[in-house]
Amino acid sequence: MKVTNWGNYPVIDAVVHEPRTTDDVRRIVAEERELIPRGLGRCYGDSSLNHTILSTRHLDHFIAFDSSTGLLTCEAGVSFADIVEAMVPRGWFLPVTPGTKFVTVGGAVASDVHGKNHHVAGSLSSHIASLKLLLASGEVRTVTPEGEPELFWATCGGMGLTGVILEAAIRMKRIETAYIRQRIVKNRNIDEAVEAFERNAEWTYSVAWIDCLAKGEHLGRSALILGEHATQAEVGFRYRDPLSAERPLSVAVPFMFPGFALNTLTVKAFNALRYATYRNGDSFVEYEPFFYPLDGIRSWNRIYGRRGFTQYQFVVPRNGAAALLRRILSRIAESGEGSFLAVLKLFGRQEGMLSFPMEGYTLALDFAMTPEALRLFSELDTLVTENGGRLYLTKDVRMNPETFERGYAKAARFKEVKRSVDPHGKFLSLQSRRVGIL
Ligand SMILES: Cc1cc2nc3c(=O)[nH]c(=O)nc-3n(C[C@H](O)[C@H](O)[C@H](O)COP(=O)(O)OP(=O)(O)OC[C@H]3O[C@@H](n4cnc5c(N)ncnc54)[C@H](O)[C@@H]3O)c2cc1C
């Protein structure tokens, strides 16, 4: 069948297995020479693509929840959407969540996803008590950060290359309400934005939306959005049941847009309008639009049309970040390659051999897949890696082995651990081959 991920590029022909039990998984892993696990395909490029795919679609059972500790154990194919739906009314939230809830637990662990709270909470792996991992040999191992640190830190962020994650135990976070106390701080340029992040670093959640086509003194103008889980005392008088938020209406993009629909002018107009609609100030918002603003528009990835799109997401060290971000944003604004979406976040430190976060700032920008964008990315790769940064594997579809090796200092250690549990290279993706993890 034809398979593609969120960026709609590339589209490949693949055999897709859909096991229902651990024994099925073991049999498929034994029979296939090479394969890659796949969750909901929300990575942008080819991380979960290969000509043989093991889908975790049917491995979607909740296993246990301990309401005294908040430890949730579930199968790898359970989605974050299922988790928030079941847990928010009970007063628990995900300790870390990406900008979409349509990801699986297995996919989120394998990408070691980060949220808007990385600077205070780290990425998902910091909240995983244990994993059940099926290795190339068929052995199922329970992997914990204390018991088997090398395999644990290779698997979290390991992009499915150490084996099939069957289950995970996640330490959930207590919440009193389904609402977020939100503050918006508008910034006139990138220097102000970075200063605002630093000044507000005690907020649990922070993210800035950037108008990446503004130039000159407005380069990097943005709205910094801060948030805290609201307490009952804060919202109790407003809502009858503070743990049940209204479900936002969901609309869908009905068809692939033609390629010309998104061009520099439309993107520029959209960005300018969006900047103008933000207002400084405080409010209470439901958790869904705060954490998952784009999930309300199903299949929004179709606006880029059949050519597909990608996200260029990089992180650069905190020291000197404002100056480097200014250089990178100037280059993007000059190129005229419109990014519909540009998001800036602050990261803290992170373990994990291939985990993306490092202490610094991460900027994520969406681009249509065009030859001009690809040329721009090559220039940006040099700027990012020469300054100690790296690119996010789960968003990538074109990084070369040099950029990968320069960005990921622990890549050699990762490859050693991989060889020890997968000596014949059974778990491989199109991406792993491209960046040199064989
Ligand atoms: C709109 C949008 C917003 C996003 N925002 C963020 C964000 O804020 N922060 C962030 O960190 N990411 C973000 N992402 C990326 C997303 O969180 C990751 O790509 C995530 O891994 C996708 O999960 P999935 O279940 O769709 O996995 P897939 O995309 O199918 O696979 C991703 C990786 O996980 C591996 N994998 C999947 N299941 C298993 C398993 N059971 N065992 C072993 N390996 C497995 C695959 O081999 C692949 O390498 C966003 C993506 C979208 C589309």
The ligand as a Tripos MOL2 file, in Angstrom:
@<TRIPOS>MOLECULE
LIG
   53    58     1     0     0
SMALL
NO_CHARGES

@<TRIPOS>ATOM
      1 C1          1.1200   19.1400   14.1900 C.3       1 LIG1
      2 C2          2.3200   18.4800   14.8280 C.ar      1 LIG1
      3 C3          2.8730   19.0540   15.9590 C.ar      1 LIG1
      4 C4          3.9700   18.4410   16.5810 C.ar      1 LIG1
      5 N1          4.5130   19.0500   17.6800 N.ar      1 LIG1
      6 C5          5.5660   18.4840   18.2900 C.ar      1 LIG1
      7 C6          6.1170   19.0630   19.4660 C.ar      1 LIG1
      8 O1          5.6560   20.1040   19.9510 O.2       1 LIG1
      9 N2          7.1660   18.4270   20.0730 N.ar      1 LIG1
     10 C7          7.6830   17.2570   19.5790 C.ar      1 LIG1
     11 O2          8.6330   16.7330   20.1750 O.2       1 LIG1
     12 N3          7.1740   16.6830   18.4630 N.ar      1 LIG1
     13 C8          6.1420   17.2670   17.8190 C.ar      1 LIG1
     14 N4          5.6150   16.6700   16.7000 N.ar      1 LIG1
     15 C9          6.2110   15.4210   16.2100 C.3       1 LIG1
     16 C10         5.5650   14.1710   16.8220 C.3       1 LIG1
     17 O3          5.3400   14.3480   18.2000 O.3       1 LIG1
     18 C11         6.5110   12.9780   16.6490 C.3       1 LIG1
     19 O4          6.8590   12.8200   15.3080 O.3       1 LIG1
     20 C12         5.9370   11.6660   17.1780 C.3       1 LIG1
     21 O5          6.9790   10.7360   17.2310 O.3       1 LIG1
     22 C13         4.8450   11.1160   16.2800 C.3       1 LIG1
     23 O6          4.2880    9.9390   16.8700 O.3       1 LIG1
     24 P1          3.6000    8.8210   15.9670 P.3       1 LIG1
     25 O7          2.8770    7.8940   16.8690 O.co2     1 LIG1
     26 O8          2.8150    9.4580   14.8910 O.co2     1 LIG1
     27 O9          4.8640    8.0550   15.4000 O.3       1 LIG1
     28 P2          5.3930    7.9130   13.8990 P.3       1 LIG1
     29 O10         5.4150    9.2500   13.2590 O.co2     1 LIG1
     30 O11         4.6790    6.8330   13.2070 O.co2     1 LIG1
     31 O12         6.9020    7.4410   14.1940 O.3       1 LIG1
     32 C14         7.8330    8.3370   14.7530 C.3       1 LIG1
     33 C15         9.0820    7.5370   15.2000 C.3       1 LIG1
     34 O13         8.7160    6.6600   16.2570 O.3       1 LIG1
     35 C16         9.0590    5.3040   15.9490 C.3       1 LIG1
     36 N5          8.0460    4.4500   16.5720 N.ar      1 LIG1
     37 C17         6.6970    4.5570   16.4690 C.ar      1 LIG1
     38 N6          6.1130    3.6060   17.2260 N.ar      1 LIG1
     39 C18         7.1010    2.8740   17.7910 C.ar      1 LIG1
     40 C19         7.1400    1.7460   18.6470 C.ar      1 LIG1
     41 N7          6.0400    1.1630   19.1280 N.pl3     1 LIG1
     42 N8          8.3560    1.2470   19.0030 N.ar      1 LIG1
     43 C20         9.4940    1.8220   18.5710 C.ar      1 LIG1
     44 N9          9.5130    2.8890   17.7610 N.ar      1 LIG1
     45 C21         8.3400    3.4190   17.3750 C.ar      1 LIG1
     46 C22         9.0730    5.2610   14.4410 C.3       1 LIG1
     47 O14         9.8850    4.2140   13.9710 O.3       1 LIG1
     48 C23         9.6340    6.6420   14.0980 C.3       1 LIG1
     49 O15        11.0230    6.6200   14.1680 O.3       1 LIG1
     50 C24         4.5110   17.2330   16.0510 C.ar      1 LIG1
     51 C25         3.9410   16.6570   14.9180 C.ar      1 LIG1
     52 C26         2.8450   17.2620   14.3100 C.ar      1 LIG1
     53 C27         2.2410   16.6190   13.0970 C.3       1 LIG1
@<TRIPOS>BOND
     1     1     2 1
     2     2     3 ar
     3     2    52 ar
     4     3     4 ar
     5     4     5 ar
     6     4    50 ar
     7     5     6 ar
     8     6     7 ar
     9     6    13 1
    10     7     8 2
    11     7     9 ar
    12     9    10 ar
    13    10    11 2
    14    10    12 ar
    15    12    13 ar
    16    13    14 ar
    17    14    15 1
    18    14    50 ar
    19    15    16 1
    20    16    17 1
    21    16    18 1
    22    18    19 1
    23    18    20 1
    24    20    21 1
    25    20    22 1
    26    22    23 1
    27    23    24 1
    28    24    25 2
    29    24    26 1
    30    24    27 1
    31    27    28 1
    32    28    29 2
    33    28    30 1
    34    28    31 1
    35    31    32 1
    36    32    33 1
    37    33    34 1
    38    33    48 1
    39    34    35 1
    40    35    36 1
    41    35    46 1
    42    36    37 ar
    43    36    45 ar
    44    37    38 ar
    45    38    39 ar
    46    39    40 ar
    47    39    45 ar
    48    40    41 1
    49    40    42 ar
    50    42    43 ar
    51    43    44 ar
    52    44    45 ar
    53    46    47 1
    54    46    48 1
    55    48    49 1
    56    50    51 ar
    57    51    52 ar
    58    52    53 1
@<TRIPOS>SUBSTRUCTURE
     1 LIG1         1 GROUP 0 **** ****
